[in-house]
């Protein structure tokens, strides 16, 4: 049985999700740079993946919003801030060392906004997020704490990869990783999966054809994989 409070379980889960969202969004935008050099509104396909309207009008405006606009719920800045907010409350669980890398990531993002070479200035941020995950493994001794964070991380990555139409083999690797993380969550804990949605997810992800025909169902299964939770954002 869990020894972690419901509130802290939720915060651990969303710490994992928001940190991964910041990381994957950052990497995706970096990949978009080359496309945007050659094409006006080179970000249009990215917006379509998430059903977002183009309210930006230019590559520069898109970059500024999706990197630095804390009021844009899809931005790196927003995700980092939410991850840090949860991390502050979880300082004792994840360690001050781990939290410091989230602070460094926030600082690096703020500095890059002032840089003339945005792409180059973002390089330390990716390394700091890698360091954050490494630090968690070093300083967290409670397996349940680690498992909940990594369940959030893998669900977020799988969700984003599906929305962005990553190749099946890449997506399936993240799915397999998620399955392993889910199996580590004991029964009776807040992040033990809902059996029906879990079974549906497994059925769809068995092969590439099923995945291509039902990718939206996969996202639905991920959204409802657990019993209704009081989301901490």
C-alpha positions as CSV (number, residue, x, y, z in Angstrom):
1,X,0.0,0.0,0.0
2,X,1.2,3.5,-0.8
3,X,2.8,5.7,1.9
4,X,2.6,8.8,-0.4
5,X,-0.3,11.2,0.0
6,X,-2.7,11.7,-2.8
7,X,-1.6,15.3,-3.3
8,X,2.0,14.3,-3.6
9,X,1.3,11.4,-5.9
10,X,-0.5,13.8,-8.3
11,X,2.4,16.3,-8.1
12,X,5.0,13.6,-8.8
13,X,3.0,12.5,-11.8
14,X,2.7,16.1,-13.2
15,X,6.3,16.8,-12.5
16,X,7.1,13.9,-14.8
17,X,4.6,15.1,-17.5
18,X,5.6,18.7,-17.5
19,X,9.3,18.1,-17.5
20,X,8.9,15.8,-20.4
21,X,6.6,18.2,-22.2
22,X,9.2,20.9,-21.9
23,X,11.9,18.6,-23.2
24,X,10.1,17.2,-26.2
25,X,8.7,20.6,-27.2
26,X,12.2,22.1,-27.0
27,X,13.6,19.3,-29.2
28,X,10.8,19.6,-31.7
29,X,11.2,23.3,-32.1
30,X,15.0,22.8,-32.6
31,X,14.2,20.4,-35.4
32,X,11.7,22.9,-36.9
33,X,14.4,25.6,-37.2
34,X,15.8,24.2,-40.5
35,X,12.3,24.0,-42.0
36,X,11.5,27.5,-40.9
37,X,14.7,28.8,-42.6
38,X,13.3,27.7,-46.0
39,X,9.6,28.2,-45.6
40,X,7.3,30.9,-44.4
41,X,5.1,29.6,-41.6
42,X,7.2,26.5,-41.4
43,X,5.5,25.6,-38.1
44,X,2.1,25.1,-39.7
45,X,2.2,21.3,-39.6
46,X,3.2,21.3,-36.0
47,X,0.1,23.3,-35.0
48,X,-2.1,20.9,-37.0
49,X,-0.8,18.0,-34.9
50,X,-2.4,19.6,-31.8
51,X,-5.4,21.1,-33.5
52,X,-4.1,24.7,-32.8
53,X,-5.0,27.7,-34.9
54,X,-2.3,29.9,-36.4
55,X,-2.5,33.1,-34.5
56,X,1.2,33.9,-35.0
57,X,1.7,34.9,-38.6
58,X,5.5,34.4,-38.7
59,X,8.2,32.0,-37.8
60,X,9.7,34.4,-35.3
61,X,6.4,35.0,-33.5
62,X,5.8,31.3,-33.3
63,X,9.3,30.7,-31.8
64,X,8.9,33.4,-29.3
65,X,5.5,32.1,-28.1
66,X,6.3,28.4,-28.0
67,X,9.7,29.0,-26.2
68,X,9.2,32.0,-24.0
69,X,5.5,32.9,-23.5
70,X,4.6,31.7,-20.0
71,X,0.9,32.3,-20.8
72,X,1.0,29.9,-23.7
73,X,0.1,26.5,-22.2
74,X,2.0,24.8,-25.0
75,X,5.3,26.6,-24.5
76,X,8.5,25.4,-23.0
77,X,8.4,28.3,-20.5
78,X,4.9,27.3,-19.2
79,X,5.9,23.6,-18.9
80,X,9.1,24.4,-17.0
81,X,7.3,26.7,-14.6
82,X,4.7,24.1,-13.9
83,X,7.3,21.4,-13.4
84,X,9.2,23.7,-11.0
85,X,6.1,24.6,-9.1
86,X,5.5,20.9,-8.4
87,X,9.2,20.3,-7.7
88,X,9.2,23.0,-5.0
89,X,6.6,21.1,-3.1
90,X,8.4,17.8,-3.7
91,X,11.8,19.0,-2.6
92,X,12.1,16.4,0.1
93,X,11.1,13.6,-2.2
94,X,13.2,14.5,-5.2
95,X,16.1,16.3,-3.5
96,X,17.4,19.9,-3.7
97,X,20.0,18.7,-6.2
98,X,17.3,17.6,-8.6
99,X,15.3,20.7,-8.2
100,X,18.3,22.9,-8.9
101,X,18.5,21.5,-12.4
102,X,15.0,22.7,-13.1
103,X,16.0,26.1,-11.8
104,X,19.0,26.1,-14.1
105,X,16.8,25.1,-17.0
106,X,14.5,28.0,-16.3
107,X,17.5,30.4,-16.1
108,X,18.9,29.1,-19.4
109,X,15.6,29.6,-21.1
110,X,15.4,33.2,-19.8
111,X,19.0,33.9,-21.0
112,X,18.4,32.5,-24.4
113,X,15.5,34.9,-25.0
114,X,18.1,37.7,-24.9
115,X,20.6,35.9,-27.1
116,X,21.2,36.8,-30.8
117,X,21.7,33.1,-31.6
118,X,18.6,31.5,-30.0
119,X,19.4,28.0,-31.4
120,X,22.9,27.9,-29.9
121,X,21.8,29.4,-26.6
122,X,19.3,26.6,-26.0
123,X,21.9,23.9,-26.1
124,X,22.6,24.0,-22.3
125,X,18.9,23.7,-21.5
126,X,18.6,20.2,-23.1
127,X,21.7,19.0,-21.1
128,X,20.2,20.4,-17.9
129,X,17.0,18.5,-18.4
130,X,19.0,15.3,-19.0
131,X,20.9,16.1,-15.8
132,X,17.6,16.5,-13.9
133,X,16.6,12.9,-14.9
134,X,20.0,11.6,-13.9
135,X,19.8,13.4,-10.6
136,X,16.4,11.8,-9.8
137,X,17.9,8.4,-10.3
138,X,20.8,9.2,-8.0
139,X,18.9,10.8,-5.1
140,X,15.5,9.1,-5.1
141,X,15.5,5.9,-2.9
142,X,11.8,5.3,-2.8
143,X,10.8,3.2,-5.8
144,X,7.2,4.3,-5.7
145,X,8.2,8.0,-6.0
146,X,10.5,7.2,-8.9
147,X,7.8,5.1,-10.6
148,X,5.1,7.7,-10.5
149,X,7.4,10.4,-12.0
150,X,8.4,8.0,-14.8
151,X,4.8,7.0,-15.5
152,X,4.1,10.7,-16.0
153,X,7.1,11.1,-18.2
154,X,6.4,8.1,-20.5
155,X,2.7,8.9,-20.8
156,X,3.6,12.5,-21.9
157,X,6.2,11.4,-24.4
158,X,3.9,8.7,-25.9
159,X,1.0,11.2,-26.1
160,X,3.2,13.8,-27.9
161,X,4.8,11.2,-30.2
162,X,1.4,10.0,-31.3
163,X,0.1,13.5,-31.9
164,X,3.1,14.3,-34.0
165,X,2.8,11.1,-36.0
166,X,6.2,9.6,-35.1
167,X,7.0,6.3,-36.9
168,X,5.4,3.3,-35.3
169,X,8.7,1.7,-34.3
170,X,9.7,4.8,-32.3
171,X,6.2,5.1,-30.7
172,X,6.1,1.4,-29.8
173,X,9.4,1.7,-27.9
174,X,7.9,4.4,-25.7
175,X,4.8,2.2,-25.3
176,X,6.9,-0.7,-24.2
177,X,8.7,1.6,-21.7
178,X,5.3,2.8,-20.4
179,X,4.1,-0.8,-19.9
180,X,7.2,-1.6,-17.8
181,X,6.7,1.5,-15.7
182,X,3.0,0.8,-15.2
183,X,3.7,-2.8,-14.0
184,X,5.9,-1.4,-11.3
185,X,3.0,0.5,-9.7
186,X,1.5,-1.7,-6.9
187,X,-2.2,-2.3,-6.6
188,X,-3.9,0.1,-4.3
189,X,-1.8,3.0,-5.3
190,X,-3.1,6.1,-7.1
191,X,-1.3,5.4,-10.3
192,X,-2.3,1.8,-10.7
193,X,-3.9,1.6,-14.2
194,X,-7.5,1.2,-15.0
195,X,-7.7,-2.4,-16.3
196,X,-10.2,-1.8,-19.1
197,X,-8.3,1.1,-20.6
198,X,-5.0,-0.7,-20.1
199,X,-6.3,-3.7,-22.0
200,X,-7.6,-1.5,-24.9
201,X,-4.3,0.2,-25.1
202,X,-2.5,-3.1,-25.3
203,X,-4.9,-4.4,-28.0
204,X,-4.4,-1.4,-30.2
205,X,-0.6,-1.3,-29.9
206,X,-0.1,-4.9,-30.8
207,X,0.8,-4.1,-34.4
208,X,1.3,-1.2,-36.7
209,X,-1.9,-1.5,-38.6
210,X,-4.0,-1.3,-35.5
211,X,-2.1,1.7,-34.3
212,X,-2.5,3.6,-37.6
213,X,-6.2,3.0,-37.6
214,X,-6.8,3.8,-33.9
215,X,-4.1,6.4,-32.9
216,X,-6.8,8.7,-31.5
217,X,-8.1,5.9,-29.4
218,X,-4.6,5.4,-28.0
219,X,-4.6,9.0,-26.9
220,X,-8.0,8.5,-25.3
221,X,-6.7,5.4,-23.4
222,X,-3.8,7.4,-22.1
223,X,-6.1,10.2,-20.9
224,X,-8.3,7.8,-19.0
225,X,-5.6,5.2,-18.0
226,X,-6.2,5.9,-14.3
227,X,-9.2,6.4,-12.1
228,X,-10.3,10.1,-12.1
229,X,-7.6,12.2,-10.4
230,X,-7.6,15.6,-8.9
231,X,-5.0,17.1,-11.3
232,X,-2.3,19.4,-9.9
233,X,-1.2,22.0,-12.4
